[in-house]
Amino acid sequence: MNAYSMDLRERIVAARGAGESVVSVSQRFGVCTKMVRAYQARAKVGQLAPLPRPGKASRLRRHQTAIGLALRQEVNKCFSIDEWSFPNRTTLN
């Protein structure tokens, strides 16, 4: 799961700062009440940004990532949508 955006975090903290209840804010933004309280506490100490995610760093180097992207673009050129369409296809009822 990805971290929530800074924009969402800031809106949650702003809603709490405006006096809205924790439950109301959590329902409004679709997050749990624990996250509302956590963002409020982290905002007080100035650390609202997401923390680094644990785990190993990517083993790919920049040039390897660039090569993979270029290869993917070439494959997409070779297999365009037009080649995958079937003009004589019949529909099932």
PAVOFI-391743 format. One record per atom (N, C-alpha, C): residue in one letter; x, y, z; atom name. Coordinates in nm, 4 decimals, m for minus. Last residue first. Layout:
N
R; pavo; px; py; pz; fimar
R; A; X; Y; Z; CA
...
This chain:
93
R; pavo; px; py; pz; fimar
R; N; m2.4286; m1.3392; m2.7949; N
R; N; m2.5517; m1.2888; m2.7344; CA
R; N; m2.5844; m1.3657; m2.6100; C
R; L; m2.1112; m1.2349; m2.8999; N
R; L; m2.1928; m1.3406; m2.8419; CA
R; L; m2.3141; m1.2785; m2.7764; C
R; T; m2.0043; m1.0992; m3.2101; N
R; T; m2.0393; m1.0843; m3.0688; CA
R; T; m2.1261; m1.1996; m3.0238; C
R; T; m1.7210; m1.1648; m3.4141; N
R; T; m1.8662; m1.1665; m3.3917; CA
R; T; m1.8932; m1.1549; m3.2432; C
R; R; m1.4653; m0.9967; m3.5869; N
R; R; m1.5097; m1.0632; m3.4642; CA
R; R; m1.6610; m1.0553; m3.4527; C
R; N; m1.3323; m0.8752; m3.7864; N
R; N; m1.4343; m0.9730; m3.8240; CA
R; N; m1.4897; m1.0468; m3.7025; C
R; P; m1.1361; m0.7081; m3.6676; N
R; P; m1.2518; m0.6475; m3.7355; CA
R; P; m1.3624; m0.7467; m3.7696; C
R; F; m0.9752; m0.7033; m3.3867; N
R; F; m1.0250; m0.8090; m3.4728; CA
R; F; m1.1499; m0.7595; m3.5445; C
R; S; m0.6725; m0.5529; m3.2722; N
R; S; m0.8163; m0.5485; m3.2978; CA
R; S; m0.8549; m0.6568; m3.3972; C
R; W; m0.4034; m0.5526; m3.2476; N
R; W; m0.4758; m0.6413; m3.1582; CA
R; W; m0.6259; m0.6394; m3.1834; C
R; E; m0.3062; m0.3612; m3.4144; N
R; E; m0.2708; m0.4994; m3.4443; CA
R; E; m0.3501; m0.5985; m3.3596; C
R; D; m0.3955; m0.1283; m3.2900; N
R; D; m0.4526; m0.1669; m3.4190; CA
R; D; m0.4239; m0.3130; m3.4528; C
R; I; m0.2313; m0.0978; m3.0679; N
R; I; m0.3696; m0.1394; m3.0476; CA
R; I; m0.4317; m0.1890; m3.1786; C
R; S; 0.0955; m0.2309; m3.1415; N
R; S; 0.0000; m0.1228; m3.1242; CA
R; S; m0.1408; m0.1799; m3.1099; C
R; F; 0.3635; m0.3562; m3.0839; N
R; F; 0.2311; m0.4130; m3.0647; CA
R; F; 0.1302; m0.3025; m3.0387; C
R; C; 0.5821; m0.1903; m3.1230; N
R; C; 0.5675; m0.3100; m3.2063; CA
R; C; 0.4269; m0.3678; m3.1983; C
R; K; 0.5535; 0.0016; m2.9235; N
R; K; 0.5491; 0.0424; m3.0642; CA
R; K; 0.5218; m0.0775; m3.1548; C
R; N; 0.5872; m0.1554; m2.6948; N
R; N; 0.4581; m0.0908; m2.7175; CA
R; N; 0.4438; m0.0436; m2.8615; C
R; V; 0.8558; m0.2198; m2.7280; N
R; V; 0.7566; m0.3268; m2.7329; CA
R; V; 0.6181; m0.2675; m2.7599; C
R; E; 0.9663; 0.0339; m2.6891; N
R; E; 0.9824; m0.0348; m2.8180; CA
R; E; 0.8802; m0.1464; m2.8342; C
R; Q; 0.9002; 0.0799; m2.4227; N
R; Q; 0.8470; 0.1688; m2.5261; CA
R; Q; 0.8578; 0.1044; m2.6640; C
R; R; 1.0486; m0.1213; m2.2970; N
R; R; 0.9035; m0.1232; m2.2862; CA
R; R; 0.8394; m0.0351; m2.3940; C
R; L; 1.3072; m0.0300; m2.3574; N
R; L; 1.2619; m0.1582; m2.4090; CA
R; L; 1.1098; m0.1667; m2.4059; C
R; A; 1.3136; 0.2071; m2.2083; N
R; A; 1.3278; 0.2124; m2.3542; CA
R; A; 1.2775; 0.0834; m2.4175; C
R; L; 1.2893; 0.0993; m1.9494; N
R; L; 1.1870; 0.1899; m2.0003; CA
R; L; 1.1921; 0.1971; m2.1526; C
R; G; 1.5290; m0.0487; m1.9351; N
R; G; 1.3994; m0.1158; m1.9219; CA
R; G; 1.2863; m0.0308; m1.9762; C
R; I; 1.7151; 0.1582; m1.9543; N
R; I; 1.7115; 0.0545; m2.0575; CA
R; I; 1.5770; m0.0181; m2.0539; C
R; A; 1.6614; 0.2951; m1.7168; N
R; A; 1.6415; 0.3629; m1.8452; CA
R; A; 1.6330; 0.2622; m1.9591; C
R; T; 1.7393; 0.1012; m1.5329; N
R; T; 1.6005; 0.1462; m1.5341; CA
R; T; 1.5685; 0.2132; m1.6669; C
R; Q; 2.0097; 0.0921; m1.5921; N
R; Q; 1.9287; m0.0274; m1.6113; CA
R; Q; 1.7807; 0.0076; m1.6147; C
R; H; 2.0926; 0.3473; m1.5198; N
R; H; 2.0999; 0.3086; m1.6612; CA
R; H; 2.0182; 0.1831; m1.6883; C
R; R; 2.0459; 0.3409; m1.2382; N
R; R; 1.9731; 0.4322; m1.3259; CA
R; R; 1.9761; 0.3885; m1.4707; C
R; R; 2.0242; m0.0031; m1.1276; N
R; R; 2.0895; 0.1269; m1.1339; CA
R; R; 2.0148; 0.2130; m1.2344; C
R; L; 1.8369; m0.2146; m0.9203; N
R; L; 1.8597; m0.1587; m1.0524; CA
R; L; 1.9282; m0.0238; m1.0405; C
R; R; 1.7743; m0.2801; m0.6701; N
R; R; 1.9042; m0.3261; m0.7185; CA
R; R; 1.9366; m0.2714; m0.8566; C
R; S; 1.6271; m0.0619; m0.4366; N
R; S; 1.6227; m0.1238; m0.5686; CA
R; S; 1.7628; m0.1645; m0.6112; C
R; A; 1.6727; m0.1505; m0.0915; N
R; A; 1.6721; m0.0530; m0.2001; CA
R; A; 1.6705; m0.1288; m0.3330; C
R; K; 1.4590; m0.3404; 0.1207; N
R; K; 1.5811; m0.3253; 0.0435; CA
R; K; 1.5645; m0.2188; m0.0635; C
R; G; 1.2744; m0.1842; 0.3889; N
R; G; 1.2985; m0.2829; 0.2849; CA
R; G; 1.4262; m0.2528; 0.2108; C
R; P; 1.0392; 0.0693; 0.4888; N
R; P; 1.1448; m0.0284; 0.5141; CA
R; P; 1.1591; m0.1253; 0.3976; C
R; R; 0.9994; 0.3975; 0.3619; N
R; R; 0.9446; 0.2629; 0.3757; CA
R; R; 1.0585; 0.1637; 0.3980; C
R; P; 1.0357; 0.7011; 0.5428; N
R; P; 1.0869; 0.6067; 0.4433; CA
R; P; 1.0307; 0.4675; 0.4690; C
R; L; 0.7228; 0.8686; 0.6237; N
R; L; 0.8533; 0.8143; 0.6614; CA
R; L; 0.9037; 0.7211; 0.5514; C
R; P; 0.5609; 1.1529; 0.4798; N
R; P; 0.5702; 1.0087; 0.5041; CA
R; P; 0.7125; 0.9668; 0.5383; C
R; A; 0.5357; 1.4624; 0.6688; N
R; A; 0.5755; 1.3878; 0.5488; CA
R; A; 0.5858; 1.2388; 0.5800; C
R; L; 0.5042; 1.5857; 0.9119; N
R; L; 0.3848; 1.5300; 0.8484; CA
R; L; 0.4184; 1.4437; 0.7264; C
R; Q; 0.6491; 1.7004; 1.1359; N
R; Q; 0.6941; 1.5844; 1.0583; CA
R; Q; 0.5754; 1.5137; 0.9939; C
R; G; 0.5959; 1.8946; 1.3325; N
R; G; 0.6495; 1.9345; 1.2021; CA
R; G; 0.6999; 1.8206; 1.1158; C
R; V; 0.4663; 1.8355; 1.5611; N
R; V; 0.6130; 1.8362; 1.5691; CA
R; V; 0.6782; 1.8656; 1.4341; C
R; K; 0.2044; 1.8500; 1.4708; N
R; K; 0.2448; 1.9349; 1.5833; CA
R; K; 0.3960; 1.9434; 1.5962; C
R; A; 0.1916; 1.6501; 1.2815; N
R; A; 0.1904; 1.7893; 1.2346; CA
R; A; 0.2358; 1.8837; 1.3452; C
R; R; 0.1770; 1.4245; 1.4403; N
R; R; 0.2982; 1.4466; 1.3606; CA
R; R; 0.3057; 1.5894; 1.3100; C
R; A; m0.0810; 1.4550; 1.5458; N
R; A; 0.0345; 1.4531; 1.6359; CA
R; A; 0.1636; 1.4822; 1.5587; C
R; Q; m0.2321; 1.4396; 1.3100; N
R; Q; m0.2431; 1.5573; 1.3947; CA
R; Q; m0.1207; 1.5666; 1.4870; C
R; Y; m0.1675; 1.1853; 1.2224; N
R; Y; m0.1292; 1.3013; 1.1412; CA
R; Y; m0.1350; 1.4296; 1.2227; C
R; A; m0.2813; 1.0334; 1.4334; N
R; A; m0.1376; 1.0272; 1.4063; CA
R; A; m0.0917; 1.1479; 1.3253; C
R; R; m0.5541; 1.0907; 1.4110; N
R; R; m0.4817; 1.1280; 1.5331; CA
R; R; m0.3308; 1.1304; 1.5098; C
R; V; m0.5966; 0.9820; 1.1572; N
R; V; m0.6290; 1.1228; 1.1834; CA
R; V; m0.5515; 1.1700; 1.3058; C
R; M; m0.5282; 0.7159; 1.1977; N
R; M; m0.4463; 0.7970; 1.1078; CA
R; M; m0.4722; 0.9458; 1.1305; C
R; K; m0.7336; 0.6341; 1.3697; N
R; K; m0.5949; 0.6270; 1.4166; CA
R; K; m0.5045; 0.7149; 1.3294; C
R; T; m0.9585; 0.6429; 1.2121; N
R; T; m0.9425; 0.7450; 1.3156; CA
R; T; m0.7990; 0.7479; 1.3693; C
R; C; m0.8786; 0.5833; 0.8630; N
R; C; m0.9194; 0.5410; 0.9966; CA
R; C; m0.8910; 0.6512; 1.0985; C
R; V; m1.0245; 0.7617; 0.5833; N
R; V; m0.9104; 0.7048; 0.6555; CA
R; V; m0.9591; 0.6627; 0.7940; C
R; G; m1.2013; 0.9191; 0.4289; N
R; G; m1.1873; 0.7755; 0.4047; CA
R; G; m1.0625; 0.7139; 0.4660; C
R; F; m1.2658; 1.1791; 0.4783; N
R; F; m1.1500; 1.1539; 0.3929; CA
R; F; m1.1227; 1.0050; 0.3692; C
R; R; m1.5003; 1.1568; 0.6361; N
R; R; m1.4952; 1.2496; 0.5226; CA
R; R; m1.3830; 1.2170; 0.4257; C
R; Q; m1.4274; 0.9816; 0.8379; N
R; Q; m1.5315; 0.9434; 0.7423; CA
R; Q; m1.5250; 1.0299; 0.6170; C
R; S; m1.2330; 1.1345; 0.9695; N
R; S; m1.1982; 1.0024; 0.9158; CA
R; S; m1.3006; 0.9561; 0.8125; C
R; V; m1.3802; 1.3590; 1.0470; N
R; V; m1.2684; 1.3742; 0.9529; CA
R; V; m1.2342; 1.2399; 0.8896; C
R; S; m1.5600; 1.2379; 1.2285; N
R; S; m1.6100; 1.3087; 1.1112; CA
R; S; m1.5010; 1.3230; 1.0044; C
R; V; m1.3817; 1.1437; 1.4221; N
R; V; m1.4673; 1.0504; 1.3484; CA
R; V; m1.5187; 1.1141; 1.2194; C
R; V; m1.2709; 1.3839; 1.5161; N
R; V; m1.1854; 1.2805; 1.4581; CA
R; V; m1.2683; 1.1857; 1.3719; C
R; S; m1.4563; 1.6855; 1.4312; N
R; S; m1.4238; 1.5708; 1.5158; CA
R; S; m1.3394; 1.4686; 1.4407; C
R; E; m1.3292; 2.0103; 1.3513; N
R; E; m1.4077; 1.8931; 1.3133; CA
R; E; m1.3636; 1.7729; 1.3970; C
R; G; m1.1726; 2.2331; 1.3967; N
R; G; m1.2645; 2.1903; 1.5015; CA
R; G; m1.3502; 2.0702; 1.4669; C
R; A; m0.9757; 2.3031; 1.2279; N
R; A; m1.0982; 2.3823; 1.2183; CA
R; A; m1.2043; 2.3368; 1.3180; C
R; G; m0.7928; 2.1060; 1.2715; N
R; G; m0.7632; 2.2382; 1.3242; CA
R; G; m0.8842; 2.3297; 1.3220; C
R; R; m0.9092; 1.9030; 1.1235; N
R; R; m0.9034; 1.8887; 1.2692; CA
R; R; m0.8774; 2.0227; 1.3343; C
R; A; m0.8664; 2.0131; 0.8705; N
R; A; m1.0031; 1.9860; 0.9160; CA
R; A; m1.0070; 1.9706; 1.0678; C
R; A; m0.5865; 2.0175; 0.8626; N
R; A; m0.6616; 2.1435; 0.8566; CA
R; A; m0.8047; 2.1245; 0.9066; C
R; V; m0.5288; 1.7441; 0.8644; N
R; V; m0.4841; 1.8274; 0.9762; CA
R; V; m0.5609; 1.9591; 0.9794; C
R; I; m0.6443; 1.6770; 0.6164; N
R; I; m0.6899; 1.6119; 0.7401; CA
R; I; m0.6539; 1.6978; 0.8601; C
R; R; m0.4922; 1.8306; 0.4416; N
R; R; m0.6363; 1.8558; 0.4521; CA
R; R; m0.6942; 1.7945; 0.5788; C
R; E; m0.2402; 1.7113; 0.4765; N
R; E; m0.2595; 1.8515; 0.5139; CA
R; E; m0.4078; 1.8856; 0.5287; C
R; R; m0.2919; 1.4558; 0.3738; N
R; R; m0.2480; 1.4715; 0.5129; CA
R; R; m0.2736; 1.6140; 0.5614; C
R; L; m0.3497; 1.5199; 0.1080; N
R; L; m0.4517; 1.4591; 0.1931; CA
R; L; m0.4169; 1.4770; 0.3401; C
R; D; m0.0983; 1.6221; 0.0304; N
R; D; m0.2186; 1.7034; 0.0191; CA
R; D; m0.3287; 1.6500; 0.1103; C
R; M; 0.0710; 1.4069; 0.0568; N
R; M; 0.0875; 1.5198; 0.1482; CA
R; M; m0.0362; 1.6083; 0.1468; C
R; S; m0.1028; 1.0892; 0.0267; N
R; S; m0.0364; 1.2078; m0.0273; CA
R; S; m0.0257; 1.3172; 0.0788; C
R; Y; m0.0275; 0.7863; 0.2028; N
R; Y; m0.1223; 0.8899; 0.1635; CA
R; Y; m0.0464; 1.0143; 0.1193; C
R; A; 0.1813; 0.5296; 0.0620; N
R; A; 0.1536; 0.6291; 0.1647; CA
R; A; 0.0508; 0.7292; 0.1121; C
R; N; 0.0526; 0.2222; m0.0775; N
R; N; 0.1287; 0.3458; m0.0839; CA
R; N; 0.0887; 0.4396; 0.0282; C
R; M; 0.0834; m0.1170; 0.0000; N
R; M; 0.0000; 0.0000; 0.0000; CA
R; M; 0.0882; 0.1237; 0.0000; C
